[in-house]
Amino acid sequence: MTDPIKVMGALDVAQYLGVSRQYVDRLVRSGKLKFQKTSAGPIFQETDVAAFKRHRLRQAKRDPRIRIRK
């Protein structure tokens, strides 16, 4: 049996990424983060958010101006 798709709200995404909710809204408006529109607001698949975070970390590792906290 397949696992159900896990979804997150904007606040959950902000906490997971370590950013503000307003920044999540900006990511949505710019099309950088996949979402599904609902009457209660945008929802995000956990797999999409995790992929976005991995991509962001890969970019940060290449940029010498960014320090990554561990």
HTML snippet that shows the backbone in 3Dmol.js (N, CA, C, O; Angstrom):
<script src="https://3Dmol.org/build/3Dmol-min.js"></script>
<div id="view" style="width:600px;height:400px;position:relative"></div>
<script>
const pdb = `
ATOM      1  N   MET A   1       0.844  -1.172   0.000  1.00  0.00           N
ATOM      2  CA  MET A   1       0.000   0.000   0.000  1.00  0.00           C
ATOM      3  C   MET A   1       0.890   1.236   0.000  1.00  0.00           C
ATOM      4  O   MET A   1       1.923   1.261   0.668  1.00  0.00           O
ATOM      5  N   THR A   2       0.492   2.256  -0.744  1.00  0.00           N
ATOM      6  CA  THR A   2       1.300   3.464  -0.823  1.00  0.00           C
ATOM      7  C   THR A   2       0.994   4.392   0.345  1.00  0.00           C
ATOM      8  O   THR A   2      -0.115   4.405   0.878  1.00  0.00           O
ATOM      9  N   ASP A   3       1.988   5.155   0.724  1.00  0.00           N
ATOM     10  CA  ASP A   3       1.812   6.119   1.810  1.00  0.00           C
ATOM     11  C   ASP A   3       0.996   7.301   1.308  1.00  0.00           C
ATOM     12  O   ASP A   3       1.106   7.675   0.140  1.00  0.00           O
ATOM     13  N   PRO A   4       0.178   7.896   2.174  1.00  0.00           N
ATOM     14  CA  PRO A   4      -0.580   9.077   1.762  1.00  0.00           C
ATOM     15  C   PRO A   4       0.367  10.264   1.556  1.00  0.00           C
ATOM     16  O   PRO A   4       1.430  10.338   2.173  1.00  0.00           O
ATOM     17  N   ILE A   5      -0.026  11.165   0.700  1.00  0.00           N
ATOM     18  CA  ILE A   5       0.781  12.363   0.446  1.00  0.00           C
ATOM     19  C   ILE A   5       0.677  13.273   1.658  1.00  0.00           C
ATOM     20  O   ILE A   5      -0.418  13.574   2.135  1.00  0.00           O
ATOM     21  N   LYS A   6       1.826  13.706   2.147  1.00  0.00           N
ATOM     22  CA  LYS A   6       1.842  14.611   3.296  1.00  0.00           C
ATOM     23  C   LYS A   6       1.848  16.044   2.781  1.00  0.00           C
ATOM     24  O   LYS A   6       2.620  16.394   1.889  1.00  0.00           O
ATOM     25  N   VAL A   7       0.981  16.861   3.352  1.00  0.00           N
ATOM     26  CA  VAL A   7       0.879  18.254   2.935  1.00  0.00           C
ATOM     27  C   VAL A   7       1.220  19.166   4.116  1.00  0.00           C
ATOM     28  O   VAL A   7       1.112  18.783   5.281  1.00  0.00           O
ATOM     29  N   MET A   8       1.632  20.378   3.770  1.00  0.00           N
ATOM     30  CA  MET A   8       2.032  21.357   4.773  1.00  0.00           C
ATOM     31  C   MET A   8       1.364  22.688   4.442  1.00  0.00           C
ATOM     32  O   MET A   8       1.094  22.990   3.279  1.00  0.00           O
ATOM     33  N   GLY A   9       1.104  23.472   5.475  1.00  0.00           N
ATOM     34  CA  GLY A   9       0.621  24.835   5.284  1.00  0.00           C
ATOM     35  C   GLY A   9       1.803  25.781   5.160  1.00  0.00           C
ATOM     36  O   GLY A   9       2.953  25.372   5.319  1.00  0.00           O
ATOM     37  N   ALA A  10       1.521  27.044   4.876  1.00  0.00           N
ATOM     38  CA  ALA A  10       2.577  28.035   4.681  1.00  0.00           C
ATOM     39  C   ALA A  10       3.427  28.199   5.940  1.00  0.00           C
ATOM     40  O   ALA A  10       4.646  28.341   5.839  1.00  0.00           O
ATOM     41  N   LEU A  11       2.820  28.184   7.106  1.00  0.00           N
ATOM     42  CA  LEU A  11       3.579  28.335   8.354  1.00  0.00           C
ATOM     43  C   LEU A  11       4.480  27.123   8.591  1.00  0.00           C
ATOM     44  O   LEU A  11       5.617  27.271   9.039  1.00  0.00           O
ATOM     45  N   ASP A  12       3.977  25.935   8.294  1.00  0.00           N
ATOM     46  CA  ASP A  12       4.789  24.722   8.423  1.00  0.00           C
ATOM     47  C   ASP A  12       6.002  24.781   7.497  1.00  0.00           C
ATOM     48  O   ASP A  12       7.109  24.406   7.884  1.00  0.00           O
ATOM     49  N   VAL A  13       5.782  25.253   6.282  1.00  0.00           N
ATOM     50  CA  VAL A  13       6.868  25.371   5.307  1.00  0.00           C
ATOM     51  C   VAL A  13       7.899  26.377   5.803  1.00  0.00           C
ATOM     52  O   VAL A  13       9.102  26.134   5.706  1.00  0.00           O
ATOM     53  N   ALA A  14       7.434  27.501   6.331  1.00  0.00           N
ATOM     54  CA  ALA A  14       8.347  28.529   6.840  1.00  0.00           C
ATOM     55  C   ALA A  14       9.218  27.969   7.960  1.00  0.00           C
ATOM     56  O   ALA A  14      10.422  28.226   7.993  1.00  0.00           O
ATOM     57  N   GLN A  15       8.632  27.216   8.864  1.00  0.00           N
ATOM     58  CA  GLN A  15       9.400  26.626   9.960  1.00  0.00           C
ATOM     59  C   GLN A  15      10.378  25.587   9.435  1.00  0.00           C
ATOM     60  O   GLN A  15      11.517  25.527   9.899  1.00  0.00           O
ATOM     61  N   TYR A  16       9.963  24.778   8.488  1.00  0.00           N
ATOM     62  CA  TYR A  16      10.818  23.734   7.918  1.00  0.00           C
ATOM     63  C   TYR A  16      12.028  24.334   7.205  1.00  0.00           C
ATOM     64  O   TYR A  16      13.138  23.811   7.303  1.00  0.00           O
ATOM     65  N   LEU A  17      11.803  25.446   6.481  1.00  0.00           N
ATOM     66  CA  LEU A  17      12.890  26.084   5.744  1.00  0.00           C
ATOM     67  C   LEU A  17      13.693  27.061   6.594  1.00  0.00           C
ATOM     68  O   LEU A  17      14.795  27.457   6.216  1.00  0.00           O
ATOM     69  N   GLY A  18      13.147  27.446   7.734  1.00  0.00           N
ATOM     70  CA  GLY A  18      13.825  28.411   8.590  1.00  0.00           C
ATOM     71  C   GLY A  18      13.729  29.831   8.054  1.00  0.00           C
ATOM     72  O   GLY A  18      14.674  30.612   8.169  1.00  0.00           O
ATOM     73  N   VAL A  19      12.581  30.163   7.467  1.00  0.00           N
ATOM     74  CA  VAL A  19      12.346  31.485   6.895  1.00  0.00           C
ATOM     75  C   VAL A  19      11.021  32.018   7.428  1.00  0.00           C
ATOM     76  O   VAL A  19      10.313  31.321   8.155  1.00  0.00           O
ATOM     77  N   SER A  20      10.688  33.252   7.064  1.00  0.00           N
ATOM     78  CA  SER A  20       9.415  33.830   7.491  1.00  0.00           C
ATOM     79  C   SER A  20       8.286  33.361   6.573  1.00  0.00           C
ATOM     80  O   SER A  20       8.524  32.897   5.458  1.00  0.00           O
ATOM     81  N   ARG A  21       7.069  33.491   7.059  1.00  0.00           N
ATOM     82  CA  ARG A  21       5.904  33.140   6.244  1.00  0.00           C
ATOM     83  C   ARG A  21       5.786  34.074   5.049  1.00  0.00           C
ATOM     84  O   ARG A  21       5.344  33.664   3.975  1.00  0.00           O
ATOM     85  N   GLN A  22       6.183  35.334   5.236  1.00  0.00           N
ATOM     86  CA  GLN A  22       6.144  36.293   4.140  1.00  0.00           C
ATOM     87  C   GLN A  22       7.096  35.876   3.023  1.00  0.00           C
ATOM     88  O   GLN A  22       6.790  36.064   1.846  1.00  0.00           O
ATOM     89  N   TYR A  23       8.252  35.309   3.384  1.00  0.00           N
ATOM     90  CA  TYR A  23       9.199  34.839   2.375  1.00  0.00           C
ATOM     91  C   TYR A  23       8.606  33.650   1.613  1.00  0.00           C
ATOM     92  O   TYR A  23       8.820  33.518   0.407  1.00  0.00           O
ATOM     93  N   VAL A  24       7.867  32.792   2.304  1.00  0.00           N
ATOM     94  CA  VAL A  24       7.190  31.672   1.639  1.00  0.00           C
ATOM     95  C   VAL A  24       6.186  32.229   0.631  1.00  0.00           C
ATOM     96  O   VAL A  24       6.084  31.723  -0.487  1.00  0.00           O
ATOM     97  N   ASP A  25       5.445  33.267   1.018  1.00  0.00           N
ATOM     98  CA  ASP A  25       4.501  33.902   0.088  1.00  0.00           C
ATOM     99  C   ASP A  25       5.235  34.439  -1.134  1.00  0.00           C
ATOM    100  O   ASP A  25       4.735  34.330  -2.253  1.00  0.00           O
ATOM    101  N   ARG A  26       6.408  35.014  -0.932  1.00  0.00           N
ATOM    102  CA  ARG A  26       7.195  35.540  -2.049  1.00  0.00           C
ATOM    103  C   ARG A  26       7.659  34.410  -2.972  1.00  0.00           C
ATOM    104  O   ARG A  26       7.661  34.564  -4.193  1.00  0.00           O
ATOM    105  N   LEU A  27       8.051  33.275  -2.384  1.00  0.00           N
ATOM    106  CA  LEU A  27       8.447  32.117  -3.189  1.00  0.00           C
ATOM    107  C   LEU A  27       7.282  31.606  -4.027  1.00  0.00           C
ATOM    108  O   LEU A  27       7.465  31.199  -5.174  1.00  0.00           O
ATOM    109  N   VAL A  28       6.096  31.628  -3.453  1.00  0.00           N
ATOM    110  CA  VAL A  28       4.892  31.189  -4.172  1.00  0.00           C
ATOM    111  C   VAL A  28       4.601  32.130  -5.336  1.00  0.00           C
ATOM    112  O   VAL A  28       4.363  31.686  -6.459  1.00  0.00           O
ATOM    113  N   ARG A  29       4.622  33.443  -5.059  1.00  0.00           N
ATOM    114  CA  ARG A  29       4.321  34.423  -6.111  1.00  0.00           C
ATOM    115  C   ARG A  29       5.325  34.367  -7.256  1.00  0.00           C
ATOM    116  O   ARG A  29       4.968  34.576  -8.416  1.00  0.00           O
ATOM    117  N   SER A  30       6.591  34.082  -6.922  1.00  0.00           N
ATOM    118  CA  SER A  30       7.623  34.046  -7.969  1.00  0.00           C
ATOM    119  C   SER A  30       7.656  32.703  -8.700  1.00  0.00           C
ATOM    120  O   SER A  30       8.351  32.562  -9.706  1.00  0.00           O
ATOM    121  N   GLY A  31       6.911  31.723  -8.201  1.00  0.00           N
ATOM    122  CA  GLY A  31       6.851  30.422  -8.861  1.00  0.00           C
ATOM    123  C   GLY A  31       8.013  29.508  -8.516  1.00  0.00           C
ATOM    124  O   GLY A  31       8.214  28.497  -9.189  1.00  0.00           O
ATOM    125  N   LYS A  32       8.775  29.830  -7.499  1.00  0.00           N
ATOM    126  CA  LYS A  32       9.934  29.023  -7.123  1.00  0.00           C
ATOM    127  C   LYS A  32       9.559  27.813  -6.272  1.00  0.00           C
ATOM    128  O   LYS A  32      10.336  26.866  -6.156  1.00  0.00           O
ATOM    129  N   LEU A  33       8.374  27.846  -5.681  1.00  0.00           N
ATOM    130  CA  LEU A  33       7.935  26.762  -4.802  1.00  0.00           C
ATOM    131  C   LEU A  33       6.573  26.274  -5.277  1.00  0.00           C
ATOM    132  O   LEU A  33       5.629  27.055  -5.393  1.00  0.00           O
ATOM    133  N   LYS A  34       6.479  24.975  -5.551  1.00  0.00           N
ATOM    134  CA  LYS A  34       5.221  24.396  -6.023  1.00  0.00           C
ATOM    135  C   LYS A  34       4.189  24.402  -4.897  1.00  0.00           C
ATOM    136  O   LYS A  34       4.523  24.190  -3.731  1.00  0.00           O
ATOM    137  N   PHE A  35       2.932  24.649  -5.263  1.00  0.00           N
ATOM    138  CA  PHE A  35       1.854  24.651  -4.284  1.00  0.00           C
ATOM    139  C   PHE A  35       0.545  24.312  -4.964  1.00  0.00           C
ATOM    140  O   PHE A  35       0.445  24.308  -6.191  1.00  0.00           O
ATOM    141  N   GLN A  36      -0.447  24.031  -4.155  1.00  0.00           N
ATOM    142  CA  GLN A  36      -1.800  23.790  -4.640  1.00  0.00           C
ATOM    143  C   GLN A  36      -2.704  24.816  -3.974  1.00  0.00           C
ATOM    144  O   GLN A  36      -2.692  24.961  -2.752  1.00  0.00           O
ATOM    145  N   LYS A  37      -3.471  25.511  -4.762  1.00  0.00           N
ATOM    146  CA  LYS A  37      -4.358  26.535  -4.234  1.00  0.00           C
ATOM    147  C   LYS A  37      -5.614  25.876  -3.663  1.00  0.00           C
ATOM    148  O   LYS A  37      -6.219  25.020  -4.308  1.00  0.00           O
ATOM    149  N   THR A  38      -5.996  26.276  -2.464  1.00  0.00           N
ATOM    150  CA  THR A  38      -7.238  25.802  -1.846  1.00  0.00           C
ATOM    151  C   THR A  38      -7.997  27.006  -1.311  1.00  0.00           C
ATOM    152  O   THR A  38      -7.475  28.120  -1.291  1.00  0.00           O
ATOM    153  N   SER A  39      -9.219  26.780  -0.881  1.00  0.00           N
ATOM    154  CA  SER A  39     -10.010  27.883  -0.322  1.00  0.00           C
ATOM    155  C   SER A  39      -9.417  28.387   0.991  1.00  0.00           C
ATOM    156  O   SER A  39      -9.657  29.531   1.377  1.00  0.00           O
ATOM    157  N   ALA A  40      -8.652  27.552   1.677  1.00  0.00           N
ATOM    158  CA  ALA A  40      -8.027  27.940   2.947  1.00  0.00           C
ATOM    159  C   ALA A  40      -6.638  28.541   2.746  1.00  0.00           C
ATOM    160  O   ALA A  40      -6.005  28.963   3.713  1.00  0.00           O
ATOM    161  N   GLY A  41      -6.161  28.584   1.517  1.00  0.00           N
ATOM    162  CA  GLY A  41      -4.831  29.106   1.230  1.00  0.00           C
ATOM    163  C   GLY A  41      -3.990  28.038   0.559  1.00  0.00           C
ATOM    164  O   GLY A  41      -4.469  26.934   0.299  1.00  0.00           O
ATOM    165  N   PRO A  42      -2.742  28.362   0.278  1.00  0.00           N
ATOM    166  CA  PRO A  42      -1.901  27.388  -0.421  1.00  0.00           C
ATOM    167  C   PRO A  42      -1.504  26.223   0.482  1.00  0.00           C
ATOM    168  O   PRO A  42      -1.297  26.393   1.684  1.00  0.00           O
ATOM    169  N   ILE A  43      -1.402  25.042  -0.114  1.00  0.00           N
ATOM    170  CA  ILE A  43      -0.844  23.890   0.600  1.00  0.00           C
ATOM    171  C   ILE A  43       0.313  23.362  -0.243  1.00  0.00           C
ATOM    172  O   ILE A  43       0.347  23.536  -1.461  1.00  0.00           O
ATOM    173  N   PHE A  44       1.242  22.725   0.423  1.00  0.00           N
ATOM    174  CA  PHE A  44       2.475  22.284  -0.216  1.00  0.00           C
ATOM    175  C   PHE A  44       2.700  20.810   0.073  1.00  0.00           C
ATOM    176  O   PHE A  44       2.455  20.353   1.189  1.00  0.00           O
ATOM    177  N   GLN A  45       3.164  20.061  -0.921  1.00  0.00           N
ATOM    178  CA  GLN A  45       3.523  18.668  -0.688  1.00  0.00           C
ATOM    179  C   GLN A  45       4.884  18.643  -0.007  1.00  0.00           C
ATOM    180  O   GLN A  45       5.791  19.382  -0.392  1.00  0.00           O
ATOM    181  N   GLU A  46       5.022  17.804   0.990  1.00  0.00           N
ATOM    182  CA  GLU A  46       6.262  17.721   1.752  1.00  0.00           C
ATOM    183  C   GLU A  46       7.451  17.376   0.846  1.00  0.00           C
ATOM    184  O   GLU A  46       8.558  17.870   1.060  1.00  0.00           O
ATOM    185  N   THR A  47       7.222  16.533  -0.160  1.00  0.00           N
ATOM    186  CA  THR A  47       8.313  16.152  -1.060  1.00  0.00           C
ATOM    187  C   THR A  47       8.802  17.346  -1.877  1.00  0.00           C
ATOM    188  O   THR A  47      10.001  17.475  -2.126  1.00  0.00           O
ATOM    189  N   ASP A  48       7.885  18.220  -2.296  1.00  0.00           N
ATOM    190  CA  ASP A  48       8.273  19.415  -3.052  1.00  0.00           C
ATOM    191  C   ASP A  48       9.079  20.380  -2.181  1.00  0.00           C
ATOM    192  O   ASP A  48      10.056  20.973  -2.639  1.00  0.00           O
ATOM    193  N   VAL A  49       8.664  20.530  -0.931  1.00  0.00           N
ATOM    194  CA  VAL A  49       9.362  21.439  -0.024  1.00  0.00           C
ATOM    195  C   VAL A  49      10.758  20.901   0.287  1.00  0.00           C
ATOM    196  O   VAL A  49      11.724  21.663   0.329  1.00  0.00           O
ATOM    197  N   ALA A  50      10.864  19.591   0.503  1.00  0.00           N
ATOM    198  CA  ALA A  50      12.169  18.982   0.778  1.00  0.00           C
ATOM    199  C   ALA A  50      13.091  19.120  -0.431  1.00  0.00           C
ATOM    200  O   ALA A  50      14.285  19.374  -0.269  1.00  0.00           O
ATOM    201  N   ALA A  51      12.555  18.958  -1.635  1.00  0.00           N
ATOM    202  CA  ALA A  51      13.363  19.115  -2.847  1.00  0.00           C
ATOM    203  C   ALA A  51      13.830  20.557  -2.990  1.00  0.00           C
ATOM    204  O   ALA A  51      14.972  20.797  -3.383  1.00  0.00           O
ATOM    205  N   PHE A  52      12.968  21.519  -2.678  1.00  0.00           N
ATOM    206  CA  PHE A  52      13.344  22.926  -2.736  1.00  0.00           C
ATOM    207  C   PHE A  52      14.469  23.217  -1.754  1.00  0.00           C
ATOM    208  O   PHE A  52      15.417  23.932  -2.078  1.00  0.00           O
ATOM    209  N   LYS A  53      14.362  22.660  -0.552  1.00  0.00           N
ATOM    210  CA  LYS A  53      15.391  22.885   0.471  1.00  0.00           C
ATOM    211  C   LYS A  53      16.738  22.285   0.029  1.00  0.00           C
ATOM    212  O   LYS A  53      17.781  22.914   0.204  1.00  0.00           O
ATOM    213  N   ARG A  54      16.716  21.083  -0.537  1.00  0.00           N
ATOM    214  CA  ARG A  54      17.957  20.469  -1.028  1.00  0.00           C
ATOM    215  C   ARG A  54      18.590  21.309  -2.125  1.00  0.00           C
ATOM    216  O   ARG A  54      19.805  21.506  -2.138  1.00  0.00           O
ATOM    217  N   HIS A  55      17.769  21.805  -3.046  1.00  0.00           N
ATOM    218  CA  HIS A  55      18.264  22.646  -4.140  1.00  0.00           C
ATOM    219  C   HIS A  55      18.877  23.938  -3.582  1.00  0.00           C
ATOM    220  O   HIS A  55      19.929  24.382  -4.041  1.00  0.00           O
ATOM    221  N   ARG A  56      18.216  24.524  -2.602  1.00  0.00           N
ATOM    222  CA  ARG A  56      18.708  25.758  -1.983  1.00  0.00           C
ATOM    223  C   ARG A  56      20.044  25.540  -1.284  1.00  0.00           C
ATOM    224  O   ARG A  56      20.930  26.391  -1.357  1.00  0.00           O
ATOM    225  N   LEU A  57      20.194  24.400  -0.605  1.00  0.00           N
ATOM    226  CA  LEU A  57      21.458  24.100   0.071  1.00  0.00           C
ATOM    227  C   LEU A  57      22.579  23.857  -0.925  1.00  0.00           C
ATOM    228  O   LEU A  57      23.713  24.274  -0.692  1.00  0.00           O
ATOM    229  N   ARG A  58      22.276  23.183  -2.038  1.00  0.00           N
ATOM    230  CA  ARG A  58      23.289  22.969  -3.079  1.00  0.00           C
ATOM    231  C   ARG A  58      23.772  24.302  -3.636  1.00  0.00           C
ATOM    232  O   ARG A  58      24.969  24.483  -3.858  1.00  0.00           O
ATOM    233  N   GLN A  59      22.860  25.227  -3.863  1.00  0.00           N
ATOM    234  CA  GLN A  59      23.238  26.547  -4.362  1.00  0.00           C
ATOM    235  C   GLN A  59      24.084  27.289  -3.334  1.00  0.00           C
ATOM    236  O   GLN A  59      25.057  27.951  -3.695  1.00  0.00           O
ATOM    237  N   ALA A  60      23.728  27.185  -2.080  1.00  0.00           N
ATOM    238  CA  ALA A  60      24.458  27.889  -1.021  1.00  0.00           C
ATOM    239  C   ALA A  60      25.877  27.352  -0.881  1.00  0.00           C
ATOM    240  O   ALA A  60      26.800  28.115  -0.598  1.00  0.00           O
ATOM    241  N   LYS A  61      26.058  26.061  -1.075  1.00  0.00           N
ATOM    242  CA  LYS A  61      27.402  25.482  -0.960  1.00  0.00           C
ATOM    243  C   LYS A  61      28.331  26.005  -2.047  1.00  0.00           C
ATOM    244  O   LYS A  61      29.542  26.086  -1.841  1.00  0.00           O
ATOM    245  N   ARG A  62      27.775  26.360  -3.199  1.00  0.00           N
ATOM    246  CA  ARG A  62      28.584  26.865  -4.310  1.00  0.00           C
ATOM    247  C   ARG A  62      28.907  28.347  -4.179  1.00  0.00           C
ATOM    248  O   ARG A  62      29.850  28.830  -4.805  1.00  0.00           O
ATOM    249  N   ASP A  63      28.137  29.073  -3.376  1.00  0.00           N
ATOM    250  CA  ASP A  63      28.310  30.515  -3.258  1.00  0.00           C
ATOM    251  C   ASP A  63      29.218  30.830  -2.067  1.00  0.00           C
ATOM    252  O   ASP A  63      28.837  30.567  -0.927  1.00  0.00           O
ATOM    253  N   PRO A  64      30.407  31.385  -2.305  1.00  0.00           N
ATOM    254  CA  PRO A  64      31.343  31.640  -1.204  1.00  0.00           C
ATOM    255  C   PRO A  64      30.868  32.722  -0.239  1.00  0.00           C
ATOM    256  O   PRO A  64      31.403  32.840   0.863  1.00  0.00           O
ATOM    257  N   ARG A  65      29.872  33.513  -0.634  1.00  0.00           N
ATOM    258  CA  ARG A  65      29.366  34.582   0.244  1.00  0.00           C
ATOM    259  C   ARG A  65      28.448  34.046   1.338  1.00  0.00           C
ATOM    260  O   ARG A  65      28.161  34.758   2.300  1.00  0.00           O
ATOM    261  N   ILE A  66      27.985  32.810   1.211  1.00  0.00           N
ATOM    262  CA  ILE A  66      27.001  32.255   2.140  1.00  0.00           C
ATOM    263  C   ILE A  66      27.675  31.282   3.103  1.00  0.00           C
ATOM    264  O   ILE A  66      28.404  30.379   2.692  1.00  0.00           O
ATOM    265  N   ARG A  67      27.414  31.485   4.394  1.00  0.00           N
ATOM    266  CA  ARG A  67      27.896  30.547   5.406  1.00  0.00           C
ATOM    267  C   ARG A  67      26.730  29.637   5.790  1.00  0.00           C
ATOM    268  O   ARG A  67      25.619  30.099   6.047  1.00  0.00           O
ATOM    269  N   ILE A  68      27.003  28.369   5.821  1.00  0.00           N
ATOM    270  CA  ILE A  68      25.955  27.401   6.163  1.00  0.00           C
ATOM    271  C   ILE A  68      26.154  26.974   7.610  1.00  0.00           C
ATOM    272  O   ILE A  68      27.220  26.489   7.991  1.00  0.00           O
ATOM    273  N   ARG A  69      25.099  27.165   8.413  1.00  0.00           N
ATOM    274  CA  ARG A  69      25.147  26.738   9.817  1.00  0.00           C
ATOM    275  C   ARG A  69      24.820  25.266   9.915  1.00  0.00           C
ATOM    276  O   ARG A  69      23.939  24.769   9.212  1.00  0.00           O
ATOM    277  N   LYS A  70      25.520  24.576  10.775  1.00  0.00           N
ATOM    278  CA  LYS A  70      25.257  23.143  10.961  1.00  0.00           C
ATOM    279  C   LYS A  70      24.673  22.863  12.294  1.00  0.00           C
ATOM    280  O   LYS A  70      24.391  21.709  12.614  1.00  0.00           O
TER     281      LYS A  70
END
`;
const viewer = $3Dmol.createViewer("view");
viewer.addModel(pdb, "pdb");
viewer.setStyle({}, {cartoon: {color: "spectrum"}});
viewer.zoomTo();
viewer.render();
</script>
